[in-house]
């Protein structure tokens, strides 16, 4: 237990901040994922074959390739790609993107593919009549989307989004390979300097369990709120 | 794009794909046994046994696979008495550590899939069997298990693909699977884009094959 003391002798405070970092990265990645699904869900549902193809390529590739590989590609290839684009605009200095941004974007791209599928499924399972009824009533497009489709879609999507959140939260552990100090990286450092890997990795597992448990409780509350019948 | 490098690394990556496939198939087979065992334990009427099975699946589904590998590979070696037992022959090899972690992980997910498959079998089917005077054993083998297999195929197909992606973590414990070899090539050539894209293409191809295999099986077992 001495190992977990807050302060200079223990690893308590380091692990505490690392846990906060894991939460921040996971939330950022989830939000980036929502942005991606905001773009790709309409493409998936569009009647245009070409737009469908773009969206399907995105979700298929991301869901068929290991998360670790996506992170490596962005971490090692990302700065090269950005420098190439910058050199077109005449900027030739070395550009380094920090690990937080690369990690969040990488996990965000992955989580976006999963949430796109969730939103697509939720919208598709809304009764056709709801769309027709709104049209018959002459509702404006944005009103009928916000007031008719959105509430029904959220209700269907929340249970599956909670799965996406769990996946995203666990995927953040992979960012440790880029050197970003989150739970996994901090445990690696602590395990290395104290020679107590069993203790620190088990403690990391406990921290992740705590995070998944607490977020499940929170999401269940949301679910109850949104599952009220109309 | 350095096409020469891509052509040069393709055979290396393909032979690494064999290791990925080996890791995947061994973990899946062991994981299927574990999953079946824990699904049965989970449906046990004794609350203590079913709680234990639930705890196992909660533990392994609530923590990242990376943590599980690190606990088994780096953590277990720290226990002194374990080093003197025959288990150490297995646990000092990163290959077996990775397989143990993968099998336990996929076992947890598989147990959930099989449990829900068994639970969704309509009681009417079993009752019909009983009223026809078929023995319990035959009901289990000829009715419950085939129906459960059919029910769990789509979810299990997803699990196979997730596990295949999971095997890339073996590269973090020095194994030279596709990801490991790709990273090694990148560290000597500094051409991340070409090599990682190529590796991604191989993974994607494997996903494609698995996906179609499951689709074929679903069709075969449909009723």
Interface residues (C-beta under 8 A of the other chain):
Chain A: X60 X61 X63 X64 X65 X66 X67 X68 X69 X70 X72 X73 X76 X77 X80 X81 X166 X170 X171 X173 X174 X176 X177 X184 X187 X188 X191 X195 X196 X197 X198 X201 X202 X204 X205 X208 X209 X212 X213
Chain B: X58 X59 X62 X63 X64 X65 X66 X67 X68 X70 X71 X74 X75 X76 X77 X78 X79 X161 X164 X165 X166 X167 X168 X169 X171 X172 X179 X182 X183 X186 X192 X193 X196 X197 X199 X200 X203 X204 X207 X208
